[in-house]
Amino acid sequence: MNHHGAGRLSELWRGLGYLLGSLVTAVVALVALPVLVVPTAGRAWASWHRRRADRLLRVPGSGPVRVGPWRVLGWLGASVVTGVAFGLAVVLCAGNALTTAVTVPLWWALPAGTRAGGFAAGVPLSGWGTALTLGTAQAVVLAALTYGLVPPVARLHARLCVALLSPPAAEALARRVEALTETRAEAMNAHGAELRRIERDLHDGTQARLVAIAMRLGVARELLDEDPRSVAALLAEAHESAEEAMAELRTVIRTIYPPILADRGLAGALAALGARSAIDTTLDVGDLGTIPAAVETVAYFTVAEALTNAAKHSRATRTTVRVAREGDRLSIEATDDGVGGADETRGTGIAGIRHRVLALDGTVDVRSPGGGPTTITVSLACGS
């Protein structure tokens, strides 16, 4: 099976699970309606469904639902109706396809009058001719309907959930402005800290070596006629210090914009990171197109930090990194099989990732339950 077929099959299974889960939760909501009308319980129930929808749509988690109680009640009614309708349609379609596939070859061992399909009226199985023609045709049609309709119907249900549980445009804009203001302040602080770090590295390292080189060359010039042997030793020391200064300069430059990005592009640079990783790394990079240099840099450092965290803090043995572009968004997902429990307040590097990403108005979602796995999802705007 090619990559496209495998991806389509994965979408089918995810859609089936989502719609069947929505059917179950709709029935639960009907039974527990007196509890869910309580604002706190209803909001928690809505937030859980919003996270399900975000995962299906592969978008960063939006956090707890913050819409008003009446909007939550409106969503609750819509979710019950659509959950039951879409869920039963999936049960009838996929259930009949599965039951037909089982009953058709075994029609002879079943009671007289058995029909292909167990959840709805199907083809009567009265002989091999009927079973092999009409029964097989029914199974194929139902399987094709399931394969073709389940993923888009699941996405439709998820988008409806997101739309109903999203705040009004004016409120969303106000929160967006507030978030951007906070992000800008953090970005300015991070930028100032980065400039101070670069200045400190240049002052304490490279500049000190250049001063030492200048002093040795000055002494060598004064001793040129009197002591040629000492001059040779001074020149050797100056040459060695010059090489060390150049190495330090290259290190500083790499922390600003890694040269490998200019040489190989983002895909090649990430491949090099994966090859150098201390643990087994699987890298899946889609067609990224042209990406701004600032976004490439943040993406590179995000993956580098995620791989370092997996090897250094998570005690992981394997990590998977997926990088894809959808429209004007670049998404990065790094998952390791470590012990989980990542806490960015303990200096695990996640805070650094967050500061870099927020500086470009991106989003970061970290999921690291105790026992693992740890998944870091980043979304960045990269232009159209």
C-alpha positions in Angstrom: 0.0 0.0 0.0 1.4 3.4 -1.0 1.8 6.4 1.3 -1.5 8.0 0.1 -3.5 4.8 0.6 -2.1 4.3 4.1 -2.9 7.9 5.0 -6.4 7.6 3.7 -6.9 4.4 5.7 -5.6 6.1 8.8 -8.1 8.9 8.2 -10.9 6.3 7.9 -10.0 4.7 11.2 -9.7 8.0 13.0 -13.0 9.2 11.5 -14.7 5.9 12.6 -13.4 6.2 16.1 -14.4 9.9 16.3 -18.0 9.4 15.1 -18.6 6.3 17.1 -17.3 8.1 20.2 -19.6 11.0 19.4 -22.5 8.7 19.2 -21.7 7.3 22.7 -21.1 10.7 24.2 -24.4 11.9 22.7 -26.3 9.1 24.4 -24.4 9.8 27.6 -25.3 13.5 27.3 -29.0 12.7 27.0 -28.9 10.5 30.1 -26.8 13.1 32.1 -28.5 16.2 30.8 -29.4 17.5 34.3 -25.8 17.4 35.3 -24.4 18.9 32.1 -26.7 22.0 32.3 -24.6 23.1 35.3 -22.2 25.6 33.9 -19.0 24.1 35.4 -19.9 20.6 34.2 -21.1 21.7 30.8 -18.0 23.7 30.2 -15.7 20.8 31.2 -17.7 18.5 28.9 -17.5 21.0 26.0 -13.7 21.5 26.5 -13.1 17.7 26.3 -15.1 17.6 23.0 -13.2 20.6 21.7 -9.9 18.8 22.3 -11.3 15.7 20.5 -12.2 17.9 17.5 -8.8 19.7 17.5 -7.0 16.3 17.5 -9.1 15.0 14.6 -8.5 18.2 12.6 -4.8 18.2 13.6 -4.8 21.7 14.9 -3.1 22.9 18.1 -5.1 22.6 21.2 -7.1 25.7 22.0 -7.3 25.2 25.8 -10.5 25.3 27.9 -13.7 26.5 26.3 -14.4 30.2 27.3 -17.7 30.8 25.6 -20.9 31.8 27.6 -23.3 29.2 29.2 -25.9 29.7 26.6 -23.5 29.0 23.8 -22.4 25.8 25.6 -26.1 24.8 25.9 -26.6 25.4 22.2 -23.6 23.3 21.3 -24.8 20.6 23.7 -28.1 20.3 21.8 -26.4 20.4 18.4 -23.8 17.8 19.5 -26.5 15.4 20.7 -28.5 15.7 17.4 -25.4 15.4 15.1 -23.7 12.8 17.2 -26.7 10.5 17.1 -27.4 11.2 13.4 -23.9 10.8 12.2 -23.1 8.0 14.6 -26.1 5.9 13.6 -25.3 6.5 9.9 -21.8 5.1 10.5 -23.1 2.1 12.4 -25.6 1.3 9.7 -23.2 1.8 6.8 -20.0 0.3 8.3 -22.0 -2.4 10.3 -23.9 -3.6 7.3 -20.6 -3.7 5.2 -18.9 -5.8 7.9 -21.9 -8.1 8.5 -22.4 -8.6 4.7 -18.7 -9.5 4.3 -19.2 -12.2 7.0 -22.6 -13.6 6.0 -22.1 -13.8 2.2 -19.6 -16.6 2.3 -21.4 -18.4 5.1 -24.9 -18.1 3.8 -25.3 -21.9 3.5 -24.7 -22.4 7.2 -27.2 -19.7 8.3 -30.9 -20.0 8.9 -33.2 -19.9 5.9 -34.2 -16.4 5.0 -31.0 -14.7 6.3 -30.2 -11.4 4.6 -26.8 -10.0 3.9 -26.3 -7.2 6.5 -27.4 -7.4 10.0 -28.5 -3.8 10.9 -30.8 -3.1 8.0 -32.7 -5.0 5.4 -30.2 -6.6 3.0 -30.1 -9.0 0.1 -31.8 -12.3 0.8 -29.2 -15.1 0.6 -31.0 -18.0 -1.0 -28.2 -19.5 -3.1 -24.6 -19.1 -4.3 -25.7 -17.0 -7.3 -27.4 -14.4 -5.1 -24.6 -14.5 -2.5 -21.8 -14.0 -5.0 -23.5 -11.3 -7.1 -26.0 -9.2 -5.1 -24.4 -9.9 -1.7 -20.9 -9.1 -2.9 -22.2 -6.0 -4.7 -23.9 -4.8 -1.5 -20.7 -5.3 0.5 -18.6 -3.4 -2.0 -21.1 -0.5 -2.2 -21.4 -0.2 1.6 -17.6 -0.5 2.0 -17.1 2.2 -0.6 -19.6 4.5 1.1 -17.9 4.0 4.4 -14.4 4.6 2.9 -15.5 7.7 1.1 -17.9 9.4 3.5 -16.7 8.7 7.0 -13.5 11.0 7.0 -15.4 14.1 5.6 -18.4 13.6 7.8 -16.1 13.3 10.8 -14.3 16.5 9.9 -17.7 18.2 9.4 -18.8 17.2 12.9 -15.5 18.4 14.3 -15.6 21.7 12.5 -19.2 22.3 13.8 -18.0 21.6 17.3 -15.1 24.1 16.9 -17.4 26.7 15.4 -20.0 26.5 18.2 -17.4 26.5 21.0 -15.3 29.3 19.6 -15.9 32.8 21.1 -17.6 35.5 19.0 -15.4 37.4 16.5 -15.1 40.6 18.6 -14.2 38.7 21.7 -11.7 36.5 19.8 -10.1 39.6 18.3 -9.8 41.2 21.8 -8.1 38.1 23.1 -5.9 37.9 20.0 -4.7 41.5 20.6 -4.1 40.7 24.2 -2.1 37.5 23.3 -0.1 39.4 20.7 0.7 42.2 23.1 2.0 39.6 25.6 3.8 37.7 22.9 5.5 40.9 21.7 6.7 41.7 25.2 8.1 38.2 25.6 9.7 38.4 22.2 11.3 41.7 23.1 12.6 40.2 26.3 13.9 37.1 24.6 15.5 39.2 21.9 17.2 41.4 24.5 18.5 38.3 26.3 19.8 36.8 23.0 21.6 40.0 22.2 23.2 40.1 25.7 24.3 36.4 25.3 25.9 37.1 21.9 27.6 40.2 23.3 28.9 38.3 26.3 30.1 35.4 24.1 32.0 37.8 21.8 33.3 39.9 24.6 34.5 37.1 26.9 35.6 34.8 24.3 36.4 36.0 20.8 37.4 39.6 21.8 39.7 38.4 24.5 41.5 36.0 22.1 41.8 38.8 19.5 43.4 41.1 22.1 45.9 38.3 23.1 46.7 37.8 19.4 47.4 41.5 18.9 49.7 41.5 22.0 51.7 38.5 20.8 52.0 40.1 17.3 53.2 43.3 18.9 55.8 41.6 21.0 56.9 39.5 17.9 57.4 42.7 15.9 59.6 44.2 18.6 61.7 40.9 18.8 61.9 40.4 15.1 65.5 41.5 14.8 66.8 40.5 18.2 65.3 37.0 18.9 63.9 35.2 15.7 63.3 32.0 17.7 61.0 33.7 20.2 59.2 35.4 17.3 58.5 32.0 15.7 57.0 30.7 19.0 54.9 33.9 19.4 53.6 33.6 15.8 52.7 29.9 16.4 50.7 30.9 19.5 49.0 33.7 17.6 48.0 31.4 14.8 46.6 28.8 17.3 44.6 31.6 19.1 43.3 32.8 15.7 42.0 29.4 14.9 40.3 29.2 18.3 38.7 32.6 17.8 37.4 31.5 14.4 35.9 28.4 16.0 34.2 30.5 18.6 32.9 32.9 16.0 31.4 29.9 14.0 29.7 28.7 17.2 28.2 32.1 17.8 27.0 32.3 14.2 25.4 28.9 14.4 23.3 30.1 17.4 22.0 33.0 15.3 21.4 31.2 11.9 22.8 27.7 11.4 24.9 27.7 8.2 23.5 24.3 7.4 20.1 25.9 6.7 21.7 28.0 4.0 23.6 25.1 2.6 20.9 22.3 2.6 17.6 24.0 3.4 15.3 23.0 6.3 14.7 19.4 5.1 18.4 18.7 4.7 19.3 20.4 8.0 16.7 18.4 9.9 18.0 15.2 8.2 21.4 16.1 9.6 19.9 16.6 13.1 18.2 13.2 12.9 21.5 11.5 11.8 23.4 13.1 14.7 20.7 12.3 17.3 21.8 10.2 20.3 18.6 8.0 19.9 16.9 6.4 17.0 15.0 9.1 15.1 12.4 8.8 12.4 12.0 11.9 10.3 9.0 12.6 8.1 9.3 15.9 6.1 6.6 16.8 3.6 6.9 19.3 0.7 7.6 22.5 2.5 8.0 25.0 -0.4 9.7 28.3 0.3 9.9 29.3 4.0 11.1 32.5 5.5 14.5 32.3 7.1 13.2 33.3 10.5 10.7 30.4 10.4 13.3 28.0 9.2 15.6 28.9 12.1 12.8 28.5 14.7 11.8 25.1 13.2 15.4 24.0 13.2 16.0 24.9 16.9 12.6 23.4 17.9 13.5 20.0 16.4 17.1 20.2 17.8 15.8 21.0 21.3 13.1 18.3 21.1 15.7 15.7 20.2 18.0 16.9 23.0 15.2 16.7 25.5 14.2 13.2 24.4 17.8 11.9 24.8 18.8 13.9 27.9 15.6 14.2 30.1 13.0 11.7 28.8 15.2 8.6 28.8 13.6 7.8 25.4 14.9 5.2 23.0 13.1 6.4 19.9 11.6 9.7 18.6 9.5 10.6 15.6 9.5 14.0 14.0 6.9 15.1 11.4 7.2 18.4 9.6 4.5 19.4 7.2 3.1 22.5 5.5 -0.6 23.1 5.1 -1.4 26.4 3.3 0.4 29.2 5.2 1.1 27.1 8.3 4.2 25.0 9.1 3.5 22.3 11.6 6.1 20.4 13.6 5.3 17.3 15.8 8.0 15.6 17.8 7.0 12.5 19.8 9.3 10.3 22.0 8.7 7.1 23.9 10.2 8.4 27.1 8.9 8.6 30.7 7.0 11.8 30.1 6.3 14.3 32.8 8.1 17.2 31.0 8.0 20.4 32.9 9.3 23.6 31.2 9.9 25.3 34.6 12.7 22.8 35.3 14.9 23.9 32.5 14.1 21.1 30.0 14.4 23.5 27.0 10.6 23.7 26.3 10.6 27.3 27.6 13.2 28.2 25.0 11.1 26.5 22.3 8.0 28.5 23.5 9.8 31.8 23.5 11.2 31.3 20.0 7.8 30.2 18.6 5.8 32.9 20.4 8.2 35.5 19.0 6.9 34.6 15.5 3.2 34.5 16.7 3.2 30.7 16.6 1.6 28.2 18.9 3.1 25.5 21.1 1.3 22.5 22.6 3.1 20.1 25.0 1.5 16.9 26.1 3.7 14.8 28.4 1.7 12.7 30.9 3.5 10.7 33.5 4.8 7.5 31.9 4.9 9.1 28.5 4.8 9.6 25.6 5.8 13.3 25.2 4.5 15.1 22.2 5.5 18.7 21.3 3.4 20.3 18.6 4.4 23.6 17.0 2.5 25.7 14.4 4.2 28.6 12.6 2.9 31.0 10.0 5.2 30.8 7.0 3.4 32.9 4.3 1.3 31.7 1.4 
